[in-house]
Amino acid sequence: MTARLGSSARGRGAFAGAFALIGLLLVAGNLRASLTSVGPILDRLQSELGLTSLAASMLISLPLLAFAGVSPIVPSIAARLGLERLLGASLAMLAAGIVLRSVGGVWLWVGTVVLGVAIASLNVSLPSLVKRDYPRRIGQVTGAYSVVQSVFAAIAAGVSVPLADASSLGWRLSLGLWAGFALLALAALVPRILRTGSPRDAAPSEVIALPGGGTSRDQFSPWRSALAWQLTAFMGVQSVAYYILILWLPSIEVASGISPAAAGFHLLILNAVAIIGSTVCSALIPRFRDQRGLGAVSGLFFVVAALGLAFAPEWGAVWAGCGGLSGGISIVLALSFFGLRTHHHRHAAAVSGMAQAVGYLCAAAGPPAIGLLHDATGSWAPALWTLGGIGVLLMGLGVLAGRDRYVR
């Protein structure tokens, strides 16, 4: 009888654990879908709403700026509300922002800002949740949610035009549908939210005992830590590298004689291989004592992609694959570092907030800077050499951030 009860309890525990992980992955699926659904129908938005190219580009830039502005304050909000409540409130805000954006007019911009703030909160909170609930599986869980994030980002982009063509609602249906996905993730979190007490009841002591001796304060500022700045620099540089390649790869290839159709297919290859890179990286992280080798390899693939596009553009599919591997490996590393390099989930949240604030500012500035360089020189060659230099910098930062050290 006792054995049967024990087995039943273990079964319930395993089910609860699996359901919690599914909820986390559903949250991750919402991190990019509402953004990538815009690009394929951007021309329709411009035509129907009379948007200039600059105004249309702000539909992507505004969320990135919101990421940068909101990320530093998310950890303090999480400490007051608790992670589950903050995630739930953010998902509700995301659904509201998506709906508002779909109305059009001034609400297009209001909704874009609201969903940007919501995604920023989710971005910062998830690494902290992984650190708290999966301290021995940080790499694997981070890799899993990065893959889910990428898969739903690709799905959202792929179905955007068919959805817009399927109804008289047009682009409004294509963008607004993702509010339902945010509510689905919220529904999966509700049981955890209801079980979670006040964060004050479970607040850790002000001083945290560290493995191997010594202590660290629960409330601390990562902005004064050299290691935190190295993690932040890695996050920022990998963001710049990936967003530049995502935006400009087709233009670079077309300028070198590749057909637009082939260039578009190479972008698909980049995104598909990025998922493979994320999966492989998450599997390799726990197999090494530190991540210096993975950090160096992530930058090396980007250098190869840049040099390949410069000297042998006819092999564009290969270089797109290298860029995808770089992006997939580096994003999993960047997100995993927040947990791997901290002793406490609140420390992880603070470093995540800092790194994502700076990282997304860089991501917002990088692609326009490369575009300006191209316009000033009339050639993509200087831009590609610059990308190669970014890859070398990423290699060095990967080695620094990959050392087995902790932010204190």
Backbone torsions as a table, in degrees:
resi	resn	phi	psi	omega
1	MET	NA	-46.2	179.3
2	THR	-62.8	-41.7	179.4
3	ALA	-62.1	-39.4	-179.9
4	ARG	-65.4	-40.9	178.3
5	LEU	-65.1	-40.2	179.1
6	GLY	-63.8	-41.0	179.0
7	SER	-65.0	-39.7	178.9
8	SER	-64.1	-41.5	179.3
9	ALA	-64.5	-40.4	178.2
10	ARG	-65.2	-38.0	178.5
11	GLY	-62.8	-43.9	178.3
12	ARG	-64.6	-38.3	179.3
13	GLY	-65.1	-41.1	178.9
14	ALA	-65.7	-40.2	178.5
15	PHE	-64.3	-44.2	179.5
16	ALA	-62.0	-40.2	179.2
17	GLY	-64.9	-42.7	179.0
18	ALA	-65.5	-40.9	179.7
19	PHE	-65.1	-38.1	178.1
20	ALA	-63.8	-41.5	179.0
21	LEU	-66.4	-40.0	177.1
22	ILE	-60.8	-41.4	177.5
23	GLY	-60.4	-43.0	178.2
24	LEU	-61.0	-43.4	-179.3
25	LEU	-67.5	-34.3	176.0
26	LEU	-65.9	-39.0	175.0
27	VAL	-59.9	-45.8	-179.3
28	ALA	-60.6	-35.2	179.2
29	GLY	-62.7	-19.0	-179.6
30	ASN	-90.2	-3.2	-172.0
31	LEU	-71.8	-27.0	-176.1
32	ARG	-130.3	-15.9	-172.9
33	ALA	-58.1	-41.4	-178.3
34	SER	-70.8	-15.7	178.2
35	LEU	-91.5	-46.5	-176.4
36	THR	-72.9	-15.6	177.7
37	SER	-72.9	-12.9	-175.7
38	VAL	-80.0	-46.1	-171.3
39	GLY	-51.8	-50.1	-176.1
40	PRO	-63.5	-22.7	-178.9
41	ILE	-114.1	18.5	-177.1
42	LEU	-62.2	-35.7	-179.9
43	ASP	-64.6	-34.1	178.8
44	ARG	-69.0	-40.4	177.2
45	LEU	-61.2	-44.8	179.2
46	GLN	-60.9	-42.7	-177.3
47	SER	-68.3	-47.6	-175.3
48	GLU	-74.8	-35.0	-175.2
49	LEU	-102.1	-3.0	178.8
50	GLY	66.9	38.5	-177.9
51	LEU	-85.4	139.7	171.2
52	THR	-74.2	168.2	178.2
53	SER	-62.2	-39.1	178.8
54	LEU	-63.6	-45.8	179.9
55	ALA	-63.2	-41.1	-179.7
56	ALA	-64.1	-38.9	-179.8
57	SER	-64.8	-24.1	-179.9
58	MET	-69.7	-17.5	176.0
59	LEU	-65.7	-22.9	174.9
60	ILE	-97.8	-38.2	-176.2
61	SER	-71.7	-36.5	-178.5
62	LEU	-58.7	-46.8	176.7
63	PRO	-60.4	-38.5	179.0
64	LEU	-63.9	-39.6	177.2
65	LEU	-67.4	-35.6	175.8
66	ALA	-65.1	-39.6	176.2
67	PHE	-55.2	-47.9	-176.1
68	ALA	-67.4	-38.4	-176.2
69	GLY	-76.4	-34.2	-173.2
70	VAL	-91.6	-30.1	-172.5
71	SER	-51.4	-42.0	-176.9
72	PRO	-64.8	-24.9	-176.4
73	ILE	-95.3	-9.0	-178.1
74	VAL	-61.3	-42.3	-179.0
75	PRO	-57.5	-39.4	-180.0
76	SER	-68.9	-34.9	176.7
77	ILE	-67.6	-40.4	178.8
78	ALA	-62.5	-37.4	179.8
79	ALA	-65.4	-30.3	-179.6
80	ARG	-83.1	-43.6	-175.2
81	LEU	-88.2	-31.0	-168.4
82	GLY	95.5	148.4	-174.6
83	LEU	-62.6	-44.8	-177.4
84	GLU	-62.5	-44.1	-179.6
85	ARG	-66.1	-38.5	178.7
86	LEU	-65.9	-42.3	177.5
87	LEU	-62.0	-42.6	179.2
88	GLY	-63.3	-45.3	178.7
89	ALA	-63.8	-37.1	-179.6
90	SER	-67.6	-39.4	177.9
91	LEU	-65.8	-39.5	176.6
92	ALA	-64.1	-41.1	177.0
93	MET	-64.5	-38.7	178.7
94	LEU	-62.3	-45.6	178.8
95	ALA	-60.8	-42.5	179.1
96	ALA	-63.6	-42.9	-180.0
97	GLY	-63.5	-40.4	178.9
98	ILE	-63.1	-43.0	179.4
99	VAL	-64.2	-46.2	179.6
100	LEU	-59.8	-43.5	-179.8
101	ARG	-60.2	-33.8	-177.0
102	SER	-74.3	-14.2	179.7
103	VAL	-71.9	-34.4	-178.4
104	GLY	91.3	-174.5	-178.4
105	GLY	63.4	-143.8	179.4
106	VAL	-65.4	-26.3	-179.7
107	TRP	-68.2	-20.8	174.7
108	LEU	-58.0	-43.4	-177.2
109	TRP	-79.7	-39.3	177.4
110	VAL	-61.3	-47.3	-179.7
111	GLY	-63.9	-36.5	179.2
112	THR	-63.7	-42.2	178.3
113	VAL	-66.8	-43.9	-178.3
114	VAL	-60.9	-46.3	-179.2
115	LEU	-69.1	-29.6	175.1
116	GLY	-65.0	-42.3	177.3
117	VAL	-63.6	-43.0	-179.5
118	ALA	-63.0	-45.0	-179.3
119	ILE	-67.0	-36.4	177.1
120	ALA	-58.5	-43.0	179.1
121	SER	-64.4	-41.0	178.0
122	LEU	-66.5	-41.7	179.8
123	ASN	-56.4	-45.4	-176.1
124	VAL	-75.8	-36.4	-173.0
125	SER	-74.9	-34.5	-174.2
126	LEU	-62.1	-45.3	177.5
127	PRO	-60.0	-34.1	177.3
128	SER	-66.9	-40.7	178.5
129	LEU	-64.2	-41.1	178.2
130	VAL	-63.0	-43.0	179.3
131	LYS	-61.4	-40.8	-177.8
132	ARG	-73.3	-44.1	-171.0
133	ASP	-96.7	-21.0	-178.0
134	TYR	-133.7	55.3	-173.3
135	PRO	-62.3	-25.2	-180.0
136	ARG	-97.2	-0.2	-179.1
137	ARG	-133.2	36.9	-175.4
138	ILE	-59.3	-49.4	-178.4
139	GLY	-62.3	-44.7	-177.2
140	GLN	-66.0	-46.1	-178.1
141	VAL	-68.8	-41.1	177.6
142	THR	-61.8	-42.7	177.2
143	GLY	-61.6	-41.4	-179.8
144	ALA	-62.7	-44.8	-177.2
145	TYR	-75.5	-24.6	174.1
146	SER	-68.2	-40.0	177.9
147	VAL	-64.6	-46.1	179.4
148	VAL	-60.8	-42.4	177.7
149	GLN	-57.4	-45.8	-178.8
150	SER	-68.2	-40.0	-179.2
151	VAL	-62.6	-46.3	-179.3
152	PHE	-71.8	-29.4	173.9
153	ALA	-62.7	-42.4	179.0
154	ALA	-68.0	-41.8	178.6
155	ILE	-60.8	-45.1	-178.4
156	ALA	-60.6	-41.7	178.2
157	ALA	-67.4	-39.1	-176.2
158	GLY	-69.9	-34.3	-176.6
159	VAL	-96.2	-2.0	-174.5
160	SER	-60.0	-49.7	-179.3
161	VAL	-68.7	-47.2	177.6
162	PRO	-57.6	-38.5	178.3
163	LEU	-65.9	-40.1	179.3
164	ALA	-65.3	-31.0	179.5
165	ASP	-82.4	-14.8	-171.1
166	ALA	-84.7	-10.4	-173.5
167	SER	-146.8	157.8	175.8
168	SER	-68.2	-15.8	176.9
169	LEU	-71.6	-19.0	174.8
170	GLY	59.1	-131.5	-175.9
171	TRP	-62.6	-24.3	-179.8
172	ARG	-64.7	-40.1	175.9
173	LEU	-68.0	-42.7	-177.1
174	SER	-59.4	-40.0	179.2
175	LEU	-84.9	-38.6	-172.6
176	GLY	-75.2	-22.7	-177.3
177	LEU	-57.4	-30.8	-174.2
178	TRP	-73.3	-9.1	172.2
179	ALA	-63.9	-35.7	178.3
180	GLY	-65.1	-35.4	178.5
181	PHE	-67.7	-38.2	176.7
182	ALA	-63.2	-40.0	179.1
183	LEU	-69.4	-32.5	175.8
184	LEU	-63.1	-44.4	177.0
185	ALA	-63.0	-39.1	177.9
186	LEU	-62.4	-41.9	179.2
187	ALA	-61.2	-37.7	179.3
188	ALA	-67.9	-25.7	-179.6
189	LEU	-86.3	-18.9	-173.5
190	VAL	-53.2	-46.1	179.0
191	PRO	-58.0	-38.9	179.0
192	ARG	-68.8	-38.7	179.7
193	ILE	-63.5	-42.0	-178.5
194	LEU	-68.3	-30.4	-179.7
195	ARG	-81.8	-16.3	-174.2
196	THR	-83.4	127.3	176.7
197	GLY	-80.0	-174.6	176.8
198	SER	-62.2	137.4	178.4
199	PRO	-60.7	-24.3	178.3
200	ARG	-68.1	-30.9	-179.8
201	ASP	-69.0	-28.9	-176.6
202	ALA	-114.0	17.2	-177.6
203	ALA	-64.1	135.9	179.1
204	PRO	-71.3	164.9	177.9
205	SER	-64.3	159.0	-177.9
206	GLU	-64.9	-30.9	179.1
207	VAL	-111.0	127.0	-175.9
208	ILE	-105.3	128.2	176.3
209	ALA	-74.3	132.9	-177.9
210	LEU	-100.1	147.9	175.5
211	PRO	-58.1	137.4	179.7
212	GLY	83.5	4.0	179.1
213	GLY	104.1	159.7	-179.5
214	GLY	89.6	171.2	-178.2
215	THR	-136.8	164.7	175.1
216	SER	-141.8	144.5	-179.3
217	ARG	-75.1	141.1	177.5
218	ASP	-62.0	-45.2	177.8
219	GLN	-94.6	113.5	-179.3
220	PHE	-146.5	164.4	-179.0
221	SER	-111.2	115.4	178.9
222	PRO	-70.5	-15.1	-177.1
223	TRP	-64.6	-15.4	179.3
224	ARG	-100.7	5.4	-176.5
225	SER	-101.7	127.5	178.2
226	ALA	-62.8	-41.0	180.0
227	LEU	-65.0	-40.2	178.0
228	ALA	-60.9	-36.4	177.3
229	TRP	-69.6	-33.3	176.0
230	GLN	-66.6	-41.8	176.1
231	LEU	-63.4	-40.9	179.4
232	THR	-64.0	-43.3	179.7
233	ALA	-63.5	-40.8	178.0
234	PHE	-62.6	-44.6	178.6
235	MET	-60.2	-44.6	-177.6
236	GLY	-66.8	-45.9	-176.7
237	VAL	-68.2	-40.0	178.4
238	GLN	-67.1	-32.2	176.6
239	SER	-65.8	-45.1	178.5
240	VAL	-59.3	-48.6	-177.8
241	ALA	-58.5	-47.6	-175.3
242	TYR	-67.9	-46.0	-176.6
243	TYR	-68.5	-33.5	175.7
244	ILE	-62.5	-45.9	-177.5
245	LEU	-67.7	-39.8	178.9
246	ILE	-61.4	-41.7	-175.4
247	LEU	-79.4	-42.6	-167.2
248	TRP	-104.9	-9.8	-178.3
249	LEU	-54.2	-48.6	179.5
250	PRO	-59.7	-41.6	-179.4
251	SER	-65.2	-40.9	178.9
252	ILE	-61.7	-43.9	-177.5
253	GLU	-70.8	-42.6	179.6
254	VAL	-61.1	-39.9	178.8
255	ALA	-64.1	-24.6	-179.8
256	SER	-94.2	5.7	175.0
257	GLY	105.7	0.6	177.0
258	ILE	-77.2	142.0	179.7
259	SER	-68.8	150.1	178.3
260	PRO	-56.8	-37.4	179.4
261	ALA	-64.0	-43.9	179.1
262	ALA	-66.2	-40.3	178.9
263	ALA	-61.9	-40.5	177.1
264	GLY	-64.6	-39.0	178.1
265	PHE	-66.0	-36.2	178.0
266	HIS	-64.7	-33.3	176.6
267	LEU	-66.8	-36.8	175.1
268	LEU	-62.7	-42.0	177.5
269	ILE	-59.5	-44.2	179.9
270	LEU	-56.1	-47.9	-178.2
271	ASN	-67.6	-38.0	-180.0
272	ALA	-67.1	-44.1	-179.3
273	VAL	-69.3	-29.8	176.2
274	ALA	-59.7	-37.9	177.4
275	ILE	-64.4	-42.0	176.9
276	ILE	-62.4	-44.0	179.0
277	GLY	-59.8	-41.7	178.5
278	SER	-63.3	-42.8	-178.7
279	THR	-64.6	-46.5	-179.7
280	VAL	-64.4	-42.5	-179.0
281	CYS	-62.2	-43.3	-179.6
282	SER	-63.7	-31.7	178.2
283	ALA	-75.1	-30.5	-176.0
284	LEU	-84.6	-27.2	-175.5
285	ILE	-52.1	-49.4	-177.9
286	PRO	-74.0	-5.8	-177.7
287	ARG	-88.1	-8.1	-178.8
288	PHE	-120.3	153.9	178.1
289	ARG	-69.5	-31.7	174.3
290	ASP	-143.2	-176.0	-172.8
291	GLN	-118.5	23.6	-179.0
292	ARG	-61.9	-43.1	-179.9
293	GLY	-63.7	-44.3	178.5
294	LEU	-63.5	-39.5	178.7
295	GLY	-62.7	-41.8	178.9
296	ALA	-66.9	-41.5	-179.2
297	VAL	-64.5	-37.5	-179.7
298	SER	-60.8	-40.4	177.4
299	GLY	-73.6	-35.8	-179.0
300	LEU	-61.0	-43.1	178.9
301	PHE	-61.1	-34.8	179.8
302	PHE	-70.9	-38.5	175.9
303	VAL	-60.5	-45.7	178.9
304	VAL	-59.8	-42.1	179.8
305	ALA	-62.2	-45.1	-178.3
306	ALA	-65.5	-46.8	-179.4
307	LEU	-67.2	-37.1	177.9
308	GLY	-62.8	-43.6	178.2
309	LEU	-64.3	-31.0	-179.5
310	ALA	-75.3	-39.5	-171.3
311	PHE	-106.3	-23.4	-178.5
312	ALA	-144.0	63.9	-175.3
313	PRO	-62.6	-19.9	179.7
314	GLU	-66.0	-17.2	175.2
315	TRP	-96.0	36.1	-173.4
316	GLY	-55.2	-35.5	-179.3
317	ALA	-62.6	-38.3	179.3
318	VAL	-65.9	-45.2	-177.8
319	TRP	-69.3	-33.5	174.8
320	ALA	-62.9	-39.8	177.1
321	GLY	-63.3	-40.2	177.7
322	CYS	-63.8	-42.5	177.1
323	GLY	-62.7	-37.9	177.5
324	GLY	-65.0	-42.5	176.7
325	LEU	-60.1	-44.0	178.5
326	SER	-59.2	-48.1	-179.0
327	GLY	-64.0	-42.7	-179.0
328	GLY	-66.3	-42.8	179.7
329	ILE	-68.1	-45.4	-172.4
330	SER	-70.1	-33.5	-179.9
331	ILE	-70.8	-38.3	177.2
332	VAL	-65.2	-41.7	177.2
333	LEU	-61.6	-48.1	-177.2
334	ALA	-58.1	-45.0	-179.1
335	LEU	-72.7	-35.7	179.4
336	SER	-68.4	-34.2	-178.4
337	PHE	-57.3	-31.2	-178.7
338	PHE	-60.8	-36.2	177.1
339	GLY	-88.9	-38.2	-176.6
340	LEU	-69.1	-27.6	-175.2
341	ARG	-102.8	13.0	178.3
342	THR	-131.1	157.8	-179.1
343	HIS	-96.5	-13.9	-172.4
344	HIS	-143.1	148.4	-175.1
345	HIS	-66.0	-25.9	176.2
346	ARG	-74.0	-33.4	172.1
347	HIS	-62.6	-43.3	179.4
348	ALA	-59.8	-41.0	179.3
349	ALA	-64.7	-41.2	-179.4
350	ALA	-64.9	-44.1	178.7
351	VAL	-67.0	-39.2	178.0
352	SER	-61.0	-44.2	179.1
353	GLY	-61.7	-44.4	179.3
354	MET	-63.5	-50.9	-174.5
355	ALA	-65.9	-39.1	-178.2
356	GLN	-75.0	-30.4	175.8
357	ALA	-62.5	-50.5	180.0
358	VAL	-69.8	-41.3	-176.6
359	GLY	-60.5	-43.9	-177.3
360	TYR	-77.9	-24.4	169.4
361	LEU	-62.1	-44.4	177.2
362	CYS	-63.3	-42.2	-179.0
363	ALA	-62.7	-36.4	179.2
364	ALA	-71.2	-31.5	-175.8
365	ALA	-88.9	-29.5	-172.9
366	GLY	-60.8	-55.5	-177.8
367	PRO	-59.2	-44.5	176.3
368	PRO	-60.9	-36.1	179.7
369	ALA	-63.6	-41.5	177.8
370	ILE	-66.5	-38.1	176.7
371	GLY	-62.6	-41.4	178.1
372	LEU	-65.0	-39.4	178.4
373	LEU	-61.8	-41.1	177.8
374	HIS	-64.6	-43.7	-179.0
375	ASP	-64.6	-36.8	-177.3
376	ALA	-72.4	-31.6	-175.9
377	THR	-102.0	-18.7	-177.8
378	GLY	72.3	15.6	-177.8
379	SER	-147.8	152.9	175.4
380	TRP	-87.6	-8.6	-177.0
381	ALA	-60.3	-48.7	178.3
382	PRO	-61.0	-35.8	178.8
383	ALA	-64.8	-40.6	-179.1
384	LEU	-69.1	-37.3	174.9
385	TRP	-64.5	-37.3	176.3
386	THR	-63.6	-41.0	178.0
387	LEU	-62.8	-39.5	176.1
388	GLY	-60.6	-41.7	176.8
389	GLY	-63.6	-37.7	176.5
390	ILE	-62.5	-39.0	177.9
391	GLY	-63.7	-41.2	177.3
392	VAL	-63.2	-42.5	177.1
393	LEU	-61.4	-40.1	178.9
394	LEU	-62.8	-38.7	177.1
395	MET	-59.3	-49.0	-179.3
396	GLY	-63.1	-43.0	179.4
397	LEU	-67.8	-33.0	177.7
398	GLY	-63.7	-38.0	177.6
399	VAL	-67.6	-43.1	179.9
400	LEU	-64.9	-49.3	-178.1
401	ALA	-69.7	-24.5	-176.5
402	GLY	-81.2	-5.2	178.6
403	ARG	-66.7	149.9	-177.1
404	ASP	-80.9	76.7	179.3
405	ARG	-135.0	169.2	-175.1
406	TYR	-129.8	142.1	173.2
407	VAL	-73.1	128.8	-179.0
408	ARG	-121.1	NA	NA
